């Protein structure tokens, strides 16, 4: 069974909604939840997720909101924190990872920390049984892929193209997927540009997909009620889960 990871922006439009949405997604095809930590400069994200980040911050999001949401969600669905390094660093990595492990968070996704820097925190994650998700890009060469996947945990995040989330570009990922699988048995999930139209193509040769902008775009639609937003997001995840497992 191919795996579906779903990203949502924590605290947008508000904390209780995030909890309700997360739990609903877990009942509608989502295997792993990425709880996105709002940040003022989400450099790897496109305009959709960037807008949700800014709206959450403008509405008063605080890091304690992430903790409250996580305590309600992590016991019921496999949950990761996805965020940029600055908020995590400001909290303190030791304290942060202790808190994550206590709550039941299973790992972090930190897109702006390169492999070489991430290595310095490897033991902190390992000692707590947490994954620090490894990124691979289509521009990475074979030697680098062999190096950065050697200690990969949980899954490898294959960036579907060189760019930002949500742009929906198409690239032939089979060669790089084959290359990754020569060096590791860790599952590989494809992210960036995954939606109902692209999911079947993106999952070819991979073990799963990661969907974010397609969901967050619904959350930004102010014409929808919160109930309608949850319903539409769940329809998206059910559809994608079906498509990647046909």
Backbone as JSON, one array per atom type, in Angstrom:
{
  "sequence": "XXXXXXXXXXXXXXXXXXXXXXXXXXXXXXXXXXXXXXXXXXXXXXXXXXXXXXXXXXXXXXXXXXXXXXXXXXXXXXXXXXXXXXXXXXXXXXXXXXXXXXXXXXXXXXXXXXXXXXXXXXXXXXXXXXXXXXXXXXXXXXXXXXXXXXXXXXXXXXXXXXXXXXXXXXXXXXXXXXXXXXXXXXXXXXXXXXXXXXXXXXXXXXXXXXXXXXXXXXXXXXXXXXXXXXXXXXXXXXXXXXXXXX",
  "N": [[0.84, -1.2, 0.0], [0.7, 2.11, -0.98], [1.92, 5.1, 0.5], [0.43, 7.96, 2.04], [1.2, 11.22, 2.76], [0.22, 14.16, 4.38], [0.32, 17.66, 4.39], [-0.52, 20.29, 6.59], [-1.15, 23.65, 7.64], [-0.36, 24.58, 10.81], [-2.63, 25.93, 13.13], [-4.07, 27.49, 11.37], [-7.23, 28.01, 9.93], [-7.6, 28.47, 12.66], [-6.73, 27.18, 15.96], [-8.38, 25.02, 17.03], [-9.72, 24.23, 14.74], [-7.6, 23.17, 13.24], [-7.01, 20.87, 14.72], [-9.41, 19.41, 14.4], [-9.41, 19.1, 11.6], [-7.03, 17.65, 11.18], [-7.55, 15.19, 12.49], [-9.73, 14.34, 10.99], [-8.56, 14.0, 8.47], [-6.91, 11.86, 9.04], [-8.76, 9.86, 9.08], [-9.43, 9.63, 6.5], [-7.71, 8.58, 4.5], [-5.12, 9.59, 4.95], [-1.9, 8.78, 5.99], [0.31, 9.78, 7.34], [0.83, 12.8, 9.06], [1.91, 16.05, 8.36], [2.54, 18.62, 10.39], [2.61, 21.87, 9.83], [4.73, 24.48, 10.85], [4.02, 27.76, 11.28], [5.84, 30.36, 9.68], [7.68, 33.33, 9.0], [9.18, 33.55, 6.68], [9.02, 31.32, 4.6], [11.0, 29.69, 2.77], [11.12, 27.48, 1.02], [8.62, 27.08, 0.16], [5.73, 27.6, -1.89], [3.45, 30.21, -3.1], [0.92, 29.56, -2.03], [1.16, 28.03, 0.4], [2.83, 29.81, 1.69], [1.12, 32.0, 2.0], [-0.76, 30.95, 3.81], [0.91, 30.57, 6.01], [1.54, 33.25, 6.65], [-1.0, 34.28, 7.23], [-1.68, 32.77, 9.48], [0.23, 33.65, 11.33], [-0.44, 36.36, 11.46], [-2.88, 36.1, 12.69], [-2.14, 35.54, 15.22], [-0.71, 33.21, 15.9], [1.11, 31.1, 18.09], [3.99, 29.33, 19.32], [3.24, 27.65, 21.35], [0.69, 26.97, 20.58], [1.13, 25.08, 18.6], [2.07, 22.99, 20.19], [-0.19, 22.42, 21.76], [-2.01, 21.59, 19.75], [-0.63, 19.36, 18.8], [-0.62, 17.63, 21.0], [-3.22, 16.79, 21.01], [-3.46, 15.5, 18.61], [-1.26, 13.82, 17.86], [-1.41, 11.33, 19.35], [-3.22, 9.93, 17.82], [-2.71, 9.9, 15.09], [0.06, 9.31, 12.99], [2.5, 11.68, 13.33], [4.4, 14.47, 12.22], [6.54, 17.29, 12.74], [6.78, 20.01, 10.61], [8.92, 22.48, 9.7], [10.75, 25.6, 9.59], [14.17, 26.28, 10.48], [14.72, 28.33, 12.35], [12.56, 28.91, 14.35], [12.63, 26.47, 15.75], [15.26, 26.38, 16.67], [15.27, 28.64, 18.32], [13.62, 27.77, 20.34], [15.2, 25.83, 21.42], [17.08, 23.05, 20.76], [17.49, 20.65, 22.25], [15.49, 20.82, 24.27], [13.28, 21.06, 22.6], [13.21, 18.6, 21.17], [12.96, 16.83, 23.26], [10.39, 17.57, 24.13], [8.9, 16.97, 21.83], [9.21, 14.17, 21.71], [7.95, 13.45, 24.09], [5.3, 14.24, 23.63], [4.65, 12.62, 21.51], [5.31, 13.03, 18.91], [6.82, 12.0, 15.89], [8.98, 12.78, 14.39], [10.91, 15.33, 12.61], [10.69, 17.69, 9.93], [12.83, 19.66, 8.28], [13.34, 21.96, 6.1], [15.27, 23.93, 5.5], [17.73, 23.29, 6.48], [20.77, 22.12, 5.58], [22.21, 18.91, 4.71], [24.83, 18.59, 5.79], [24.86, 20.32, 8.01], [22.72, 19.3, 9.43], [23.73, 16.9, 10.32], [25.06, 17.47, 12.69], [23.14, 17.39, 14.59], [22.36, 14.84, 14.71], [22.69, 12.81, 16.71], [21.05, 13.79, 18.74], [18.47, 13.43, 17.75], [18.5, 10.63, 17.29], [18.87, 9.58, 19.87], [16.44, 9.97, 21.01], [14.74, 8.54, 19.52], [13.67, 9.75, 17.26], [12.94, 10.87, 13.93], [14.86, 12.72, 11.61], [13.97, 14.06, 8.84], [15.26, 13.18, 5.69], [16.16, 14.98, 2.79], [16.14, 14.62, -0.74], [17.16, 15.83, -3.87], [16.43, 16.24, -7.41], [18.72, 17.2, -8.58], [20.84, 16.19, -7.19], [23.85, 14.34, -7.16], [25.06, 10.93, -7.72], [27.0, 10.1, -5.82], [26.55, 11.88, -3.71], [23.91, 11.25, -3.06], [24.24, 8.63, -2.11], [25.64, 9.2, 0.21], [23.92, 10.96, 1.76], [21.66, 9.45, 2.17], [22.39, 7.37, 3.76], [21.94, 7.31, 6.52], [19.28, 7.73, 6.71], [16.01, 8.03, 8.11], [12.76, 6.75, 8.69], [11.4, 8.02, 6.28], [12.42, 9.07, 2.98], [12.41, 12.25, 1.62], [11.68, 13.04, -1.47], [12.24, 15.65, -3.48], [10.28, 16.79, -6.04], [11.07, 18.38, -8.12], [13.37, 21.01, -9.0], [12.71, 23.75, -7.23], [9.88, 25.49, -5.83], [7.24, 24.57, -3.53], [4.12, 23.42, -4.83], [4.08, 24.26, -7.52], [3.73, 22.42, -9.53], [5.28, 21.28, -11.59], [6.56, 18.91, -14.02], [8.63, 16.11, -13.98], [10.8, 13.46, -15.0], [11.11, 11.09, -12.73], [11.96, 8.54, -12.34], [14.69, 7.63, -12.9], [16.19, 8.85, -10.77], [14.88, 7.81, -8.56], [15.45, 5.1, -8.82], [18.17, 5.22, -8.45], [18.38, 6.13, -5.77], [17.25, 3.92, -4.46], [19.18, 2.03, -4.81], [20.9, 2.43, -2.77], [19.63, 2.48, -0.31], [17.06, 1.09, 1.81], [15.11, 2.56, 2.88], [11.87, 3.96, 2.75], [10.76, 5.98, -0.04], [9.25, 9.01, -0.58], [7.45, 11.12, -2.74], [7.36, 14.59, -3.06], [6.12, 17.98, -3.57], [4.16, 19.6, -5.81], [2.14, 17.67, -5.91], [-1.07, 16.53, -6.56], [-4.58, 15.89, -7.26], [-4.49, 15.56, -10.0], [-1.87, 14.95, -10.63], [-0.94, 12.91, -9.0], [-0.98, 10.11, -9.62], [0.98, 9.89, -11.57], [3.24, 10.94, -10.22], [3.77, 9.05, -8.21], [4.87, 6.86, -9.37], [7.24, 4.36, -9.17], [7.9, 5.17, -6.65], [7.37, 5.1, -3.04], [5.33, 6.44, -1.91], [3.45, 9.54, -1.61], [3.58, 13.11, -0.99], [1.38, 15.55, -0.07], [0.52, 18.96, -0.13], [0.07, 21.84, -0.9], [-2.3, 21.53, -2.38], [-4.17, 20.93, -0.45], [-3.93, 23.07, 1.39], [-4.69, 25.17, -0.2], [-7.45, 24.94, -0.24], [-7.99, 25.62, 2.39], [-7.49, 28.32, 2.34], [-9.63, 29.41, 1.07], [-11.95, 31.67, 1.52], [-14.63, 31.66, 1.05], [-15.71, 29.34, 1.89], [-17.17, 27.46, 4.56], [-15.87, 26.3, 7.73], [-16.59, 23.62, 8.09], [-17.12, 22.88, 5.45], [-14.57, 23.22, 4.36], [-13.11, 21.19, 5.66], [-14.46, 18.95, 4.68], [-13.93, 19.13, 1.9], [-11.13, 18.93, 1.87], [-10.8, 16.34, 2.85], [-11.98, 14.92, 0.81], [-10.14, 15.34, -1.2], [-7.87, 13.98, -0.15], [-8.82, 11.36, 0.08], [-9.25, 10.79, -2.62], [-6.65, 11.04, -3.72], [-5.29, 9.05, -2.27], [-6.56, 6.8, -3.27], [-5.86, 6.98, -6.0], [-3.04, 6.68, -5.98], [-2.8, 4.07, -5.32], [-3.85, 2.51, -7.26]],
  "CA": [[0.0, 0.0, 0.0], [1.45, 3.36, -1.07], [1.73, 5.94, 1.69], [0.03, 9.35, 1.8], [1.55, 12.22, 3.77], [-0.49, 15.41, 4.12], [0.77, 18.85, 5.11], [-1.46, 21.37, 6.9], [-0.52, 24.74, 8.4], [-0.87, 24.57, 12.18], [-3.22, 27.17, 13.63], [-4.82, 28.26, 10.38], [-7.52, 29.38, 10.38], [-7.41, 28.58, 14.12], [-6.18, 25.97, 16.58], [-9.34, 23.92, 17.12], [-9.95, 23.76, 13.37], [-6.47, 22.32, 12.86], [-7.2, 19.57, 15.37], [-10.53, 18.73, 13.73], [-8.98, 18.74, 10.25], [-6.02, 16.59, 11.26], [-8.19, 13.92, 12.84], [-10.55, 13.93, 9.85], [-7.67, 13.51, 7.42], [-6.47, 10.53, 9.44], [-9.83, 8.91, 8.79], [-9.74, 9.73, 5.08], [-6.62, 8.2, 3.62], [-3.8, 10.12, 5.31], [-1.13, 7.9, 6.87], [1.21, 10.6, 8.14], [0.48, 14.22, 9.04], [2.92, 17.09, 8.56], [2.03, 19.84, 11.0], [3.49, 22.95, 9.44], [4.92, 25.54, 11.84], [4.03, 29.04, 10.56], [7.1, 31.1, 9.71], [7.54, 34.54, 8.19], [9.91, 33.45, 5.41], [9.1, 29.89, 4.24], [11.7, 29.82, 1.49], [10.92, 26.33, 0.13], [7.2, 26.96, -0.13], [5.15, 28.48, -2.88], [2.57, 31.27, -2.61], [-0.24, 29.05, -1.29], [1.56, 27.74, 1.78], [3.34, 31.07, 2.25], [-0.03, 32.81, 2.41], [-1.31, 30.36, 5.02], [1.85, 30.9, 7.08], [1.39, 34.66, 7.03], [-2.3, 34.46, 7.87], [-1.64, 32.18, 10.82], [1.01, 34.55, 12.19], [-1.24, 37.57, 11.66], [-3.97, 35.77, 13.6], [-1.6, 35.4, 16.57], [-0.15, 31.9, 16.18], [2.26, 30.97, 18.97], [4.53, 27.96, 19.32], [2.45, 26.85, 22.29], [-0.45, 26.44, 19.84], [1.6, 23.83, 17.98], [2.13, 21.95, 21.22], [-1.57, 22.05, 22.1], [-2.54, 20.82, 18.63], [0.08, 18.08, 18.73], [-1.06, 16.77, 22.1], [-4.53, 16.25, 20.64], [-3.42, 14.82, 17.32], [-0.21, 12.8, 17.75], [-1.77, 9.98, 19.8], [-4.21, 9.31, 16.94], [-2.18, 9.8, 13.74], [1.5, 9.5, 12.87], [2.62, 13.13, 13.15], [5.71, 15.11, 12.13], [6.56, 18.75, 12.66], [7.5, 20.54, 9.45], [9.14, 23.89, 9.94], [12.07, 26.17, 9.32], [15.03, 26.02, 11.63], [14.78, 29.4, 13.34], [11.7, 28.7, 15.53], [13.1, 25.31, 16.51], [16.5, 26.78, 17.33], [14.93, 29.56, 19.39], [13.06, 26.97, 21.44], [16.29, 25.01, 21.96], [16.9, 21.74, 20.15], [17.33, 19.61, 23.27], [14.16, 20.95, 24.87], [12.29, 20.81, 21.55], [13.12, 17.18, 20.86], [12.37, 16.21, 24.45], [8.95, 17.84, 24.09], [8.34, 16.19, 20.72], [9.15, 12.76, 22.09], [6.95, 13.31, 25.15], [3.98, 14.39, 23.03], [4.4, 11.52, 20.58], [5.75, 13.41, 17.56], [7.76, 10.97, 15.44], [10.12, 13.32, 13.67], [10.85, 16.69, 12.11], [11.09, 17.98, 8.56], [13.4, 21.01, 8.35], [13.84, 22.09, 4.73], [16.34, 24.9, 5.28], [18.98, 22.83, 7.1], [21.43, 21.18, 4.69], [22.65, 17.64, 5.31], [26.06, 18.75, 6.57], [24.51, 20.92, 9.29], [21.81, 18.38, 10.13], [24.53, 15.85, 10.96], [25.46, 17.86, 14.04], [22.03, 17.11, 15.49], [21.95, 13.45, 14.49], [22.58, 12.04, 17.97], [19.91, 14.29, 19.51], [17.3, 12.73, 17.21], [18.63, 9.19, 17.49], [18.73, 9.25, 21.29], [15.02, 10.08, 21.37], [13.97, 7.73, 18.59], [12.98, 10.63, 16.33], [13.5, 10.99, 12.59], [15.1, 14.02, 10.99], [13.71, 13.58, 7.5], [16.27, 13.47, 4.68], [15.72, 15.46, 1.48], [16.94, 14.38, -1.94], [16.69, 16.62, -5.01], [16.84, 15.67, -8.7], [20.04, 17.71, -8.95], [21.88, 15.52, -6.41], [24.58, 13.28, -7.86], [25.0, 9.6, -7.1], [27.84, 10.05, -4.62], [25.88, 12.61, -2.62], [22.74, 10.45, -2.67], [24.73, 7.53, -1.28], [26.05, 9.76, 1.51], [22.86, 11.55, 2.57], [20.62, 8.47, 2.49], [22.95, 6.28, 4.56], [21.36, 7.3, 7.86], [17.89, 8.21, 6.6], [15.05, 7.36, 8.98], [11.31, 6.87, 8.45], [11.27, 8.07, 4.84], [13.2, 10.07, 2.27], [11.56, 13.23, 0.95], [12.21, 13.35, -2.79], [11.7, 16.89, -4.06], [9.95, 16.36, -7.39], [11.73, 19.26, -9.09], [14.09, 22.11, -8.37], [11.8, 24.89, -7.17], [9.11, 25.65, -4.61], [6.07, 23.73, -3.46], [2.86, 23.86, -5.43], [4.13, 24.75, -8.89], [3.17, 21.38, -10.37], [6.11, 20.9, -12.72], [6.65, 17.48, -14.27], [9.96, 15.62, -14.31], [10.93, 12.01, -14.95], [11.8, 10.81, -11.46], [12.34, 7.12, -12.27], [16.14, 7.42, -12.75], [16.71, 9.19, -9.44], [14.31, 6.85, -7.62], [16.24, 3.87, -8.95], [19.47, 5.49, -7.85], [18.2, 6.14, -4.31], [16.96, 2.58, -3.97], [20.41, 1.24, -4.83], [21.69, 2.72, -1.57], [18.86, 2.43, 0.94], [15.73, 0.47, 1.79], [14.18, 3.52, 3.47], [10.86, 4.37, 1.76], [10.93, 7.27, -0.7], [7.98, 9.67, -0.89], [7.63, 12.25, -3.65], [6.64, 15.79, -2.69], [6.13, 19.15, -4.46], [3.32, 19.52, -6.99], [1.26, 16.5, -5.89], [-2.5, 16.81, -6.43], [-5.39, 14.83, -7.86], [-4.13, 15.39, -11.41], [-0.49, 14.5, -10.81], [-0.54, 11.9, -8.01], [-0.73, 8.81, -10.23], [2.28, 10.0, -12.24], [4.32, 11.2, -9.25], [4.04, 7.92, -7.33], [5.5, 5.78, -10.12], [8.56, 4.02, -8.69], [8.06, 5.66, -5.27], [6.62, 4.37, -2.01], [4.24, 7.28, -1.46], [3.5, 10.95, -2.02], [3.35, 14.13, 0.02], [0.51, 16.58, -0.64], [0.43, 20.11, 0.75], [-0.59, 23.02, -1.46], [-3.66, 21.2, -2.81], [-5.0, 21.0, 0.75], [-3.89, 24.41, 1.96], [-5.46, 26.04, -1.09], [-8.84, 24.88, 0.24], [-8.06, 26.36, 3.66], [-7.44, 29.75, 2.05], [-10.86, 29.82, 0.4], [-12.81, 32.29, 2.53], [-16.05, 31.46, 0.73], [-16.12, 28.07, 2.46], [-17.23, 27.32, 6.01], [-14.88, 25.34, 8.23], [-17.09, 22.28, 7.8], [-16.91, 22.64, 4.02], [-13.13, 23.07, 4.14], [-12.71, 19.85, 6.09], [-15.05, 18.0, 3.74], [-13.21, 19.17, 0.63], [-9.78, 18.4, 2.09], [-10.91, 14.89, 2.99], [-12.25, 14.39, -0.53], [-8.85, 15.35, -1.9], [-6.98, 12.92, 0.34], [-9.38, 10.06, -0.32], [-9.01, 10.62, -4.05], [-5.22, 10.79, -3.95], [-4.93, 7.72, -1.72], [-7.05, 5.82, -4.24], [-5.08, 7.09, -7.24], [-1.66, 6.16, -5.85], [-2.85, 2.64, -5.06], [-4.53, 1.8, -8.36]],
  "C": [[0.88, 1.24, 0.0], [0.98, 4.32, 0.02], [1.36, 7.36, 1.29], [0.38, 10.2, 3.01], [0.84, 13.51, 3.4], [0.05, 16.52, 5.01], [-0.42, 19.77, 5.37], [-0.72, 22.4, 7.75], [-1.15, 24.81, 9.78], [-1.44, 25.93, 12.55], [-3.96, 27.99, 12.61], [-6.02, 27.45, 9.9], [-7.49, 29.56, 11.9], [-7.12, 27.2, 14.7], [-7.17, 24.8, 16.58], [-9.68, 23.35, 15.74], [-8.83, 22.82, 12.94], [-6.6, 20.93, 13.46], [-8.28, 18.77, 14.66], [-10.12, 18.25, 12.34], [-7.99, 17.58, 10.29], [-6.65, 15.23, 11.54], [-9.06, 13.42, 11.7], [-9.69, 13.38, 8.72], [-7.16, 12.11, 7.75], [-7.5, 9.45, 9.19], [-10.16, 8.85, 7.3], [-8.5, 9.6, 4.21], [-5.24, 8.65, 4.0], [-3.12, 9.2, 6.32], [-0.24, 8.68, 7.82], [0.84, 12.07, 7.95], [1.73, 15.06, 9.24], [2.22, 18.3, 9.16], [3.01, 20.96, 10.7], [3.53, 24.05, 10.49], [4.99, 26.88, 11.11], [5.33, 29.82, 10.78], [7.02, 32.23, 8.71], [8.22, 34.45, 6.83], [10.1, 31.99, 5.01], [9.68, 29.71, 2.85], [11.46, 28.66, 0.53], [9.48, 26.21, -0.34], [6.73, 28.0, -1.13], [4.15, 29.45, -2.26], [1.39, 30.78, -1.78], [0.12, 28.81, 0.17], [2.14, 28.98, 2.45], [2.2, 31.94, 2.75], [-0.65, 32.28, 3.7], [-0.41, 30.62, 6.22], [1.63, 32.31, 7.57], [0.05, 34.91, 7.72], [-2.32, 33.91, 9.28], [-0.89, 33.09, 11.78], [0.24, 35.83, 12.48], [-2.38, 37.35, 12.64], [-3.47, 35.48, 15.02], [-1.05, 34.04, 16.91], [1.07, 32.0, 17.08], [2.73, 29.52, 18.99], [3.76, 27.07, 20.29], [1.19, 26.3, 21.63], [-0.08, 25.13, 19.15], [1.61, 22.69, 18.99], [0.73, 21.49, 21.61], [-2.19, 21.19, 21.01], [-1.93, 19.42, 18.63], [-0.38, 17.11, 19.82], [-2.4, 16.11, 21.8], [-4.48, 15.33, 19.43], [-2.46, 13.63, 17.31], [-0.59, 11.42, 18.28], [-2.66, 9.22, 18.81], [-3.76, 9.18, 15.49], [-0.69, 10.06, 13.77], [1.77, 10.95, 12.47], [4.08, 13.58, 13.16], [5.52, 16.62, 12.22], [7.36, 19.15, 11.44], [7.68, 22.03, 9.67], [10.56, 24.31, 9.62], [12.85, 26.26, 10.62], [14.94, 27.08, 12.72], [13.87, 29.2, 14.55], [12.15, 27.52, 16.4], [14.35, 25.66, 17.31], [16.22, 27.7, 18.5], [14.35, 28.83, 20.59], [14.16, 26.21, 22.17], [16.12, 23.57, 21.51], [16.73, 20.63, 21.17], [15.93, 19.63, 23.86], [13.07, 20.62, 23.85], [12.1, 19.32, 21.3], [12.61, 16.39, 22.06], [10.85, 16.36, 24.44], [8.28, 17.03, 23.0], [8.18, 14.73, 21.11], [8.08, 12.52, 23.15], [5.53, 13.35, 24.58], [3.63, 13.2, 22.14], [4.66, 11.88, 19.13], [6.85, 12.43, 17.15], [8.95, 11.48, 14.65], [9.88, 14.74, 13.23], [11.26, 16.73, 10.65], [11.54, 19.44, 8.55], [14.06, 21.32, 7.01], [15.0, 23.05, 4.53], [17.63, 24.53, 6.02], [19.63, 21.8, 6.18], [21.96, 19.96, 5.45], [23.84, 17.82, 6.23], [25.77, 19.35, 7.94], [23.62, 19.99, 10.11], [22.58, 17.29, 10.85], [24.89, 16.2, 12.4], [24.37, 17.57, 15.06], [21.6, 15.64, 15.45], [21.73, 12.69, 15.79], [21.39, 12.5, 18.8], [18.62, 13.6, 19.05], [17.35, 11.24, 17.54], [18.36, 8.79, 18.94], [17.28, 9.28, 21.76], [14.12, 9.27, 20.45], [13.18, 8.55, 17.58], [13.69, 10.66, 14.98], [13.73, 12.45, 12.24], [15.07, 13.74, 9.49], [14.74, 14.1, 6.5], [15.63, 13.91, 3.37], [16.69, 15.03, 0.4], [16.31, 15.18, -3.07], [17.15, 15.99, -6.31], [18.23, 16.11, -9.14], [21.17, 17.03, -8.18], [22.53, 14.41, -7.24], [24.58, 11.98, -7.07], [25.82, 9.52, -5.82], [27.17, 10.73, -3.44], [24.65, 11.82, -2.15], [23.17, 9.3, -1.77], [25.07, 8.01, 0.13], [24.84, 10.18, 2.35], [21.74, 10.57, 2.9], [21.09, 7.38, 3.44], [22.29, 6.17, 5.94], [19.91, 7.8, 7.86], [16.97, 7.37, 7.47], [13.63, 7.69, 8.53], [10.99, 6.93, 6.96], [12.2, 9.14, 4.29], [12.23, 10.95, 1.5], [12.23, 13.57, -0.38], [11.5, 14.58, -3.34], [11.51, 16.64, -5.55], [10.6, 17.2, -8.48], [12.47, 20.33, -8.32], [13.2, 23.34, -8.39], [11.1, 24.96, -5.84], [7.88, 24.77, -4.67], [4.92, 24.33, -4.26], [2.91, 24.26, -6.88], [3.76, 23.69, -9.93], [3.99, 21.02, -11.59], [6.18, 19.38, -12.84], [8.08, 17.11, -14.64], [9.94, 14.1, -14.24], [11.77, 11.65, -13.74], [12.3, 9.37, -11.37], [13.85, 6.94, -12.12], [16.65, 7.73, -11.35], [16.12, 8.25, -8.38], [15.1, 5.55, -7.65], [17.61, 4.04, -8.29], [19.39, 5.47, -6.32], [18.06, 4.73, -3.78], [18.15, 1.62, -4.09], [21.17, 1.36, -3.51], [20.92, 2.61, -0.27], [17.55, 1.68, 0.73], [14.69, 1.37, 2.46], [13.17, 3.95, 2.42], [11.13, 5.77, 1.21], [9.56, 7.81, -1.08], [8.27, 10.92, -1.73], [6.76, 13.42, -3.2], [6.84, 16.89, -3.73], [5.25, 18.87, -5.69], [2.39, 18.33, -7.04], [-0.18, 16.95, -5.67], [-3.27, 15.7, -7.13], [-5.0, 14.55, -9.31], [-2.76, 14.74, -11.59], [-0.11, 13.28, -9.97], [-0.18, 10.56, -8.65], [0.64, 8.79, -10.92], [3.41, 10.1, -11.22], [4.71, 9.95, -8.46], [4.76, 6.77, -8.05], [6.94, 5.56, -9.65], [8.83, 4.44, -7.26], [7.19, 4.84, -4.32], [5.44, 5.18, -1.47], [4.4, 8.68, -1.98], [3.2, 11.85, -0.84], [2.53, 15.24, -0.63], [0.37, 17.73, 0.36], [-0.4, 21.24, 0.17], [-2.03, 22.74, -1.88], [-4.63, 21.28, -1.64], [-5.08, 22.43, 1.27], [-4.66, 25.4, 1.09], [-6.93, 26.07, -0.7], [-8.98, 25.71, 1.52], [-8.08, 27.87, 3.44], [-8.72, 30.29, 1.42], [-11.86, 30.36, 1.42], [-14.3, 32.15, 2.22], [-16.6, 30.18, 1.35], [-16.21, 28.16, 3.98], [-16.16, 26.33, 6.45], [-15.31, 23.91, 7.95], [-16.87, 21.93, 6.33], [-15.43, 22.45, 3.7], [-12.66, 21.67, 4.52], [-13.23, 18.8, 5.11], [-14.27, 17.96, 2.44], [-11.79, 18.62, 0.76], [-9.8, 16.88, 2.18], [-11.22, 14.23, 1.65], [-10.97, 14.32, -1.34], [-7.98, 14.19, -1.45], [-7.52, 11.53, 0.01], [-9.09, 9.77, -1.79], [-7.55, 10.28, -4.33], [-4.8, 9.43, -3.44], [-5.39, 6.63, -2.68], [-6.2, 5.81, -5.5], [-3.7, 6.46, -7.11], [-1.63, 4.67, -5.59], [-3.63, 1.86, -6.13], [-3.6, 0.79, -9.02]]
}
